[in-house]
């Protein structure tokens, strides 16, 4: 029998040897995940069972264990729905579920392990849930500055942060802001991998490196399509970075993402992968560095601050408790914490040209008025928005 670890997912009311048992089980799995704020479903085989976990608000939670006898059938059913090769289990595969019953984009990835195939189901937020900038709960200073940058006709805006920090949601929101402001008067195009949601009024393309259609090739061709705004899903290499900044200096507003720990670090890393300082100086509009932290549920408890938590400079902090609303986790929903560095506003031209290190750039940015991520995190704890443990989970113990 399958073992349920949470009550959010109900097993089919059928004998486990019924031919419809596994198909109905997988349908319920997907429906429950879509209705339960789940971003990813992990199905991991072990020697004895198949363990199912859900990622909610960025954290994995145990949900169920299925007997080994039906483990392979569950993964096979997902492969059928995603149009993958069911007879091939020794190589990784990726596909998407195209089923009218599920409105959201659903992707399936399988990977061979010593105990069988591991499957991860990625659930993308519905099109109607991609908000505009004003709906993302950025601090007012960042929201106003970003909205202003969307009026620019050239330059590059970079959104940076680790995987799962909400970068894609932010750049989609920027695009919606531009579309609403221009009322169709600006041409917006994108290169993405993958296209996570269709944005009406925008021409979107998915890169296909296997066919020679990579970011660099696509970007060069898009520049001949007379665009006003170009969204590039991610800067992954030197060639793409250089092409992005060339586009930003020739009358195109470019919005893209990049992996870096902070805004200042992103400036240095973009320079390290081959963008010349004078190009970076001329083409960079701004850098948003962001993280997502879980918000404490309304059941939170106030406690005295311990010596370990004295870094937050407050006498009282809030801790998670757990209730039915938050499924016992103590957290419900997430909040973006961000910093915004605008080189022109903060007078960094000299530092960029001289290839100053990230600590020096960050210090100058703070002196010019930038509120750093570290301070945003402290404010979130002091206000009771989140807990010290959550800040340490997201930022690490050393948050400098």
N, C-alpha and C positions, 0 to 999 in steps of 0.2 A: 504494500500500500504506500501511496505517496504521503509524505510527512509535511504538514503545513506549519510554517513557522510564524506566519502572520495571517490575519483574517481578511486581508484585502483581496485575496485571490481564492476563488472557490473551485473545487474540482468538479468535473462533470458527474452527473447522476447516472452513470452507466458502469457496467462491469468493465474492469480494466482490459479484459480480453475481447471486448466488443470492437468491431472494425471501425466504428465511429468515435471510439474513445479518444484516441490521439488527435485526430482533426479537431474535435470539439475542445479538447484540452488546449491546443495551440490557439484556437480562436479566442477562448476565454483569457488566455495569457495575454494576448495582444490587446484585447478590449480593456482588460483590467489595467494594463500598463498605460494605455492611452488616457484612461479616465483618472489615473492616480498620480499625475504630475511626474511620471517616470521619463527619464531621458534615455536610459540604456537598460537593456535586460541582458544579464550575463548567465549563460548556461554552461557550467563547467563540469566535465565528467571526472569522477574519481574511481577508485577500484571498486567501490560499493554502490555508488549512486550518481545521479546528475543533480548538482546543486544549482538552484536558481536564485539570483540576486538582482535587486533593482537599484538603480542609481537615482536617488531623489535628492534634489537640492545639492547635487555634486558628491553625495556620499553613498557608498554601496550599503544595502541592507539585505540581510538574509530573508528569503521569502518562503522557499519550499525545497524539499528534497524528493526527487523522483527515483523509483527503483531502477536499477541498471537494466532490467529487462526491457524497459520502454525508452531508455535514454536515446538510443540510436534512432528510434522511430520519431521522437520529438524533433531532433535535429533534421532528420530526413524530411519531415513535414514542412519545416521552415524552408528547407532548400527547394522543395516543390513550389511553395508559394512565391519564392524569390527567383524561380526559374534557373536554379543552379543544377549542376550535374549530380544527381543523387548517387550514382555508381562510383563517383570519384571522391574518395575520402582521405587521400594521402597528400593533397595539396590545398593551400588556402583558396577560398573562393569568395567573391563579393557579388551581391545582387540587390535588387529592390523589389518589394512586394507591391504589386499593382492590383489592388482589389477595391472595388467600388464600396465595399463595406467600411473601409478605413479611409477617412478623408485626409489624414496626415501622411506625409512622406515617411516610409518605413524602409530601412536598409538592413540587410543581413550579411554578416561576415562570419565565415567558418575558418577554423584553423585546426590542423591535426595535432593531437597530443598522444601520449603513451597509453591513455585510457579511452581514446576515442576522439571524436570531433568536438571541439569547443565552438559554441556559437554566441555571437553578440548581436543583439537587435538594437539598432539605433532609431529612436523615435524623434522626428523633427517637429518643431512647433508649427502649428497651423498658420497659414498665411494671414489670417485675421489677427493673430496674436503678435505679429511683428509691429512694434509700436513706433511712434514718432519720437524724436529726441526728447520732447517735453514729458513723455510718459515713462522714461527710463529711470527716473529718480536720481539723476546726476545732481551733485551740488549745484546751486543756482549759478555760481560763477563759471563753472564748466559748461553748463547747459547754454548759457547766454553766449559764451565765447564760441562754442561749437556752432551754434546757430548762425552766428556772424560769419564764421569761416565758410559756411555753405554758400555764401553769396559771392565768394571769390571765383574768378574766371581762370585761374592758373595756380599751380603749386600742388604739393603732395601732403595729404593728411594721413598719418600712420596711426593705427590703433594697435597697441601692443599688450602683451600679457601671455601667460601660459595657456595651454589647452584647457578649455572649459571655463575661461574667464569672461565669456560673453562678447568677445571681439566681433564675431559675425553679426550678432544682434545689433551692436552699435553701428556698424557700417551700413546695414540695411536701413536702420533708422535715419542715418544721414542721407541716404538716397531718397527715402520717402520725404524728408524735409525739403530736399531740392525740388522734387517733383511737385510738391504742393506749392512751393514758393513761385516756381516758374510757370505753373499752369500749362505745361506742355511746350514751353518756349525754349527748353534746352534739351539737347540730345544726350541721353544716358545709355551707356553700353557697359557690359561687364564680361570678365573672364573669370570663371569660377571652377572649383574642383572639390565637391560637386556644386551644382545649383541647388541650394537648400530650399528656396521658396521663389515662386514666380512673382515678380513685381510688375504690375500693370503699368504700361507707359515706358518700359525700359527693355532694351534688346539685350538678352542674356545668352551667354555661350559657355559651354563646358569644355575645358581643355581635354585633349586626348593625346598624351605624350607618345603612346604606342604608334599613332598615325603621324607623328611628327608635328602635331598641333599642341605645342607647349605654351607656357605663359609668354616667353620671349617672342616666339613666332607670331602668336595671336595678337600680342600688343602692338607689334610693328604693323601688322595688317590693319588693326582697328584704327590706328592713327590716320589711315587713308579713308576712313569711313565718315569723316567730318563729325566726330563726337565733341561734345562740350565737357562731358563728365565721363571718366573711365573708372570703373571699379575693378581692381585686381585682387582676387581672393587672398593671395599671400605672396610675399616676397620670400622666395626659397633659395635663390642663388645670386651670384654676382651679376650675371647677364640680365636677369629680370630686374634687379635693383637699378642697374644703370639705365635700362630702357624705361623704367617707371619714371626716373628723374628727368630723363630727356623729354618724355611726354609732358611732365609737369612744367617744363620751361618753354614749351612751344604752344602755349595757349590752351592747355587742358587742365582741368581740375581732376586730380587722381586721388582716389581713396583706397587704401589697402591695409593689410594687417602684416604683422611681423612679430616674431618671438623674441622678447627681451624682458628683463625683469623690471625695468623702470624706463621713464622717458629719457633720462640722461644716458642710460646704458644703450638704448636704441640708437641714439645719435652716434655713439662710438662704434656699435656693431655694424651699422649701415656703412660707416666709413671703412671698417675693417674688411668688408666683403667687396670693396672695390669702387665705391662711389667717391669721386674726388671731392675734397673739402669745398672747393669753390662751387661745384654743382650742388652739393648738399646745402650749402649756405644760401644759394639762390633759389632752390626749388622747394625747400621744406617749409610748409605752412605751419604745421604743429604736430605734436605727438601726444596721444592719450595713452596712458598706462593704466590698466584697470585690473581689478580682482572681483570675484563674487564671493560674498560671505553669507552664511545662513543667518536668518533673522531669528531671534528668540521668539518662541511662541508666547501667547498671552498668559500662559501658566508659569512664566519665569519667576524666580525667587531672588530677592535682594539679600546679599550677604556682605560682611565686612571684607575689605580688600586685604589679602595676605601679603607677606613680605615678598613672595615670589612675583606677585602681580603689581608690585609698587611701580613698575615701569609705566603704568597707565595713569599715574598721578591723580588718583581719586581714592576716597575713603570707602566708597561703596561700589560694588559691581553686581551684575545680575548673572544668575546661573540657570541652566536649563533644568526643568523639572520633569515634564512629560505628562500628556493627557490624551484623551481620545482624538482631539483635533489634530495633534501632531504625531499620532501613532506612537506615542511614548518616547519620541526622540528629543522633545524639548525645543525643536526648531520648526519653523513653518515659513517657507518662501526664502528668497534670497535678495540681497541688496548689493548694488555695485558701489565699490570704493574706487576712486580714480584720482589721478593727477594729470594736469594739462600743461605742457611746455610749449610756448609759442616763441620761437627764436627771435622774430622781428620785434615783438612786444618786449621781450626780456633782454634784448641786446646781446645776443650770443654769437654774432658774426665773427668776432675776433677769436673766440674760443673754438669755434668750429674750424676756422682756417688753421689754427695752430694745433689742432688735434689734441685738445685738452682731454684729460681722463674724465670718466663719468662722475667721480666724486666731486671734482672741481666744478663741472657743469651743473651738477645737482645743487651744490651749495650756492652758486651764483643765481640759479633759478629760484631758490627759496628766498634769497635776499631780495629778488625782484618781485616777490609776491606769490610764487607758486606754493600751494599747500601740498606737501608730499604725501605719498601713500601712507607712510608711517604715522603721520599726524591724523589722516583720515581714519586710520584704524583705531587710534587712541580715542578719538571723538566718538566712534561707533560703540566702544566699550563704555565710556563714561555716560553716554546717553541711554544705555540699556538696550541699544539696537541688537547687539550681539554679545558673546561672552569672550573672555580672554582665551579659553581653549580653542574657540573657533578661529580667532585671529592667529594663534600659533599653528593651527592646522593648515590654514591657507597660506600664511606668510613664512612659516618656519619660526623657530624659537628666536633666531637672530633676524630681526626685521630691518636691519640697516641695509 
